[in-house]
Amino acid sequence: MDNIRKEQLVHPRENIYFVLVLLVSVGTLILLLFSVIGIILFAVFTAIMLFLHALSMGGIRRNGVKLSEKQFPELYAQAIGIAKDLGLSKLPDIYILESEGMLNAFATKYVRRNMVVLYSSIFEMVDKEAEKEVMFILAHEFTHLKRKHVHFGFFLLPALYIPFLGNAYMRACEYTCDRTAAYYVQSFDAAKNALTMLGIGTTLYRKVNKEAYMEQLEKESGFFVWFNEKLSTHPHLPKRIYAIESFYNAEGVQPLKESKKGLWIGIGLFAAACLVSIGLIIAVIAGITAFIEKSNIIPYLESELPAGYGDADDLYYGGYTELHEAAYNNDIETVSTLLESGADPNSQDDEGYTPLMSAIDGGSNPELLKLLLFNGADVTLQDAYGYTAFDYAESYGDEETISLLESYLYQ
């Protein structure tokens, strides 16, 4: 490892994908800012995400066992050394959490604190003479913090939901963290063991033939294998082991090449299946449309509708018509069109509500009121509670509207 420069530890694809992801995310956020609804949705989504994250981290901080001078002091000292070597200004808070046998670890941020959570199944490896493997996993998570993968994650969220692009960036980050962790732990074998352990568990990982495990990259291939990885945030474990082997022991590693034969066949079949599905959907829609056009179902349905259904007095609900709605919204153009089409200006809903009352509730636009009155709106009609248009105007203290109604009352 002595011939490796620190600048080489960052996987080249990480920076490339980072630029692409950043451009997409910034562009998406800018588009959202042009919409009031977009801003509100983004703010609400952000608040919910932060709240749920803080809630989860609050439970871990209380229930997890925190590594410290008093809690596993030897490992704590080693963690301090690795963090210092990595250039972290402060050791992240490290918590050990019971995991019901799950093997995992993650780095995160809680308010202003950097945190690393190790599941207990991994941390218990300390008692199995596997301190280096545990340190590799810790260093891997420290690197996420050092490279600010966690900090950028939230701002890059829009692009991370784009199929393939976001996951490609995250997989490149994993390669960087594997390289860096192996470099600072100074144990190539510990890196391979730790990754193998994630695949087979904490008991048999030392007995695994790493070369045969890596050869699965060639033997286990095809469309679904490829597609599974493209949808994942982490590269497949044999691929990560092979990547470390190739990076630190390029001359001693046996070249492996993933077979593309099954992949291209799978992609072709998948594309064909999509096209066939789209064709079937189009054919079904066309068939239904043709059946409806050739059958007598539409005339039959029309004959079953109530008389007058679909005319200018078409109802919304409870006798409330399109004219009521247009009058309430001060839509003079629509009101005029409906009246010309024969809509009744004195139509009443189930509670006796008239378009004239609706217009008064909608703001008493004088031009709209004159249009309704000119076309015969009756100012004396009462609703189910005995109120007339006059009463509605008086409830608003609208003297101008009262005067207008009175002028038509005595005509």
N, C-alpha and C positions, 0 to 999 in steps of 0.2 A: 504493500500500500504506500510505500515511501515515494514511489515514482508518480503518484497521483497528486495533481494540484487541486486546491480547494475550489478553484473556478470550474473545474471539470465535474464537480459533484452535481451540479444542476443539470437535469436532463434537458437536452436541447429543445425537445418538443414542448416543455412546460412554458417557456417564454413565448413561443409561437402561438400556442393555444391561448395563453393569457391575453395577448394582444387582440386576438379574434373575439374572445369572450368579452373583453372589456368594451370593444367597439359595439358589439351587439347590445350589451347591457346598458351602456350610456345612451345609445340611440333609442332603446325602448323606454328608458326613464324620461328622456326628453319628450318623446311622443306623449307619454302619460301626463306630463306637466301642461300640455296644451288642452287638456280636458279636465274640467272641474270634477267630473265623476271619477276620472282616472286618478287624480290627486287624492280624492277621498278614499277610494279603494286601496290605493297604495299605502296611505297613512293608516287605515284600519288594519290592513294585512300586516304591516310592519309592527303595529302595536300588539296585535295578537301573537305574532311570532316571538317578539321580545318577551312578552308576558309568560308564554308557555315555556320558553327556554329558561327564564329566570326561575320559574316555579320548579322545573325539573332540577336545575342546578342547586336550588335551595335545599331540596331533599337529599341530594348527594353530599352536600357540605355538612349536613347534620348527621346523616346515617353512615357515610363512608368513613373509613379510618384514614386520617391524614398523616402522611409521612413527615417526620420531624426529628429533631435531636433526641426526643424522648420516645419516638415511635420508629423502630427499625433504624437506629442511628447509623449503622454501617452503610446501608443502602442509601440513606439520606445523604451521607457524605459523598458517595459515588455519584449520585444524581447531581449534587452541587458541582462536582468536577466536570461532568459532561456538559451541564448547562453553561458553565464558565468557558469551556473550550469552544462551544458553539457560538459564544458571543452574546448569550442572553443576559440582559442587564440584571435580571432577578430570577431566581428559581421559581418556576410555576408551582402553584399549589397542587400537590399530588395526592389523590384519594384512591384508596383501595375499596372496591365495592363487591359484595357477594353477587354472584352471577348465575347460580344454578347450573354450573358446568359450562357456560358459554365462554368462548375464548375471544376476547376483544379488548381494545383500548382506544381511547380517543382524546384528542386535544380540543379545547373549546375556550371561550372567553366569557366571563361572568362580570358584568359591569366593567370595571377596569382591571380585573384580575385575570391572568392566564391560568388555566386549569388543565390538568391531565388526569384522566380517570383510567385506572387499570382494573380490569375484572380480576376477582380473587383467584380464579383458576390459573391465570397467568402468573400472578404474584407468588402463588404457592410453589412455583418452580424454583424459588430461592432455596427451598429445603431439599431440592433434588439436584444440588450442585449445578444449577443452571443460572447463576447470577448474571453471566455475560449475556445470555439470551434475554433475560428480563431487562438488562440495561440497553440492549439493542432496541427493544420495543419502546422503552422510555425515550431513547435518543431519537427514534423515528417520530414520536409525537412531539418532542421538543423542536424538531426540524419544521414541522407544520407551523409551529408558533414563530420560529425564527424567520421562515420564508413568508410569514403573514398569510398563509393559506386560510386560516380561520378568520382573520380580520377582513380579507377581501371577499370571503364567501357570501356575506349578506349583500354587498353591493353588486356582486356578479350574479345574484339569484335569477334575474330574468333570463340570462343566457343559459344558466344551468338547467333550465326546463326545456331547452331546445334539444330534441333527440340527437344523440351522438356528440355534439359539440361540447356541452358542459361536462359530460362523463369523460370525454377524451382528455380534457384539461385536468380533471381530477386524477385520472390514471397516470398522467405524466407527473403529477405532484407526488404520487406514491413512489414512482421510480426514483425521484430525487431524494425523498426521505429515506428510502432503503439504502441508497448509495452513501448518503451522509451519515446515517446511523452506523453502518458497517465501518466507515472511515474513523469515526470518533470512538467507537468501542474497541477498535483495533483488533477485531476478530471476525475474519471472513467465515469461519465455521459457525460461530454463534449466529451470524446473520442467516445462514442457510438453515440451521437448526430451528431458529425461531419461526421462520416462514413455514418450514415443514410441520412444526408443531401446530400451526393454525389449520393445517389440513388434516392431520391424523390424531391430534390430541397430545396430552402432556406425558403419556406413558411410553409409547412406542416410537416416538419421533427419531430417537437415536439409532434405531434399527432399520430405518428406511434407507433404501438404496437411492441416493440423491440423483445419480446418473439415470437410473431407470425411471425415476419420477419425472425428470426433465424430458425424457424421451417420449413421454405421453403427449408432448406438444406435437410430435409428428404422427403418433399413432391415433390419438383421439382428436380428430378434426372434423370439419364439415360445417354446414351452414348454421346449425343450431348452436354449435360450440362457439363459432365466431360471433353470432348474433347475441348470445348470452353475455359475452365479454363487452361488446359494444354498448350494451345497456347497463353495464356495471360501472361503479365508481372505482373499482379496484381491478388491476390485471389479475389473471388467473395465477394461482400460487406457483406452479412450475415455471411459468413465464417470468415471475419476479425472481425466483432463484436463478434461473438461467441468465437473466439480465445482470444480476450481481456477479455471477461467475464470469460472464463475458467481459464485464467492466474491470474486474480486479485480476482476472486470470485468463486474459484473452488467448494466450498461447497454449494454455493447457486444456481449454474447453473444447469439447467436440462440437463442431457446427451442427446446429439443428435448424430445420426449415419446416414450417407448418405447411401441410399440404393444402393447395388451393383448389384441387380438382373437385372435391365434394362441395367446397364453398361456392364456386361459380355455378355448379349444378343447382345447389340450394337456392342461391339468389335468383337464378333463372326461374325455378319452380315457384318461388315466392312471388316474383313479379307476375308470372303467368296466372297464379291463383288470384292475385289482386285484380288483374285485368278481367279475368273470367267473372269474378264477383261483381265488378262494376258493370260488366256487360249483362249479367243476369238481372241486376237491379234495374238497369235501363229497360231491359226486355219486359220485366214484370210491370213496371210503371206504364210502358207503352201498351202492354196487353190490357191492363185495367182501363186505361184511357179509351182504347178502341172498343172495349166491351161496353163502357158507359155510353159512348157515342152511338153505338149500333143498337143498344137496347132501348127500351121504353121507360127505363127507371127514372130519368129526370122528369119527363112529363108526368109520370105517376106521382112522384114526390111533390111536384108543383101543384098537382090537383088535390093533394092531401093537405096543403097549407091553408091556413085561415084566409078568408076573403080579404083582399086589401093588403095582404102581407107583401112587403117589398116595395110599397109605394112611398110617397113622400112622408107619410106619417108612420113609417116603420118604427117599431118599438125597440127600446133598449131593454127596459125591465119595468114592470109595474105601471105600464102606461106612459112612462117617460120616453119622449120621442127625440129624434135627432134635432128637431126644431128647439126643444127645451135645452138640449146640450149646446147647440150653436148660440142660442140667446145668452146662456150663462157665460159662455166664453167670449162674448162680444165679437163674434165672428159675423160681421155684417154681410159679407159676401155670400157665405153659406146660407144665412137666414133669408136673404133675398132670393137665392136660387131655389130654396125649398118652398118659399111662398109662391113663386112663379110656377112651381111644379104642382101646386095645389095643396100644400100642407096647410092644415087648419090652425090659424093663430090662436084659436080658443080651445085647442085640445087640452084635456086635463088628465093628469096621471091618477093613480089610485087614491091619492090624497087631495085631489082637486087642484093640484099645482099647475099653473098655466105658463106658457112661454113668456108672457109679460112679467109675471112674478119672477121667473127665472132670470130675465134680463135685469130686473131691479136688484136681485141678489148678486148678480154678476158685476155690479158697478154703476148701473143706471146711465149707460151711454145714451145721451139725448138723441143722437142720430138713429141708433138702433130702436129706441122706444118709439120714435116717430114712424119708423118703417113698420113696426108691428101695429101701431094704432091706425096708421093709414090703410093697412090691409084688413082692418076690422077687429083688432084685439079689443075685447070687452073689458072695460075697467071695473065693472060691477060684479064680475064673477067671483064667487067665494070658494075658498078651498074647504077641506073637510073640517077645519076648525073655525070656519066663519070669517076668515080674513080675506080682504080684497087687496088688489094691487095698491090701493091707497094706504091700507094698513102696513103693507111692506115698506112703502116709501116713508111713512111716518116713523116706523121703527128705526130707520136710519137717520131721521131728522133731515131728510132731503127735500127742502122747500121747492127747489127748482123742478124736481120730478113731480111733486104734488101739484104744482101749478100747471105743468104740462098735461097731467092726467085730467085735471079739472077742465082744461080747455077742450078736451075731446069729449068729456062727459056731457057738456051742454051744447054740443054741436047738433 
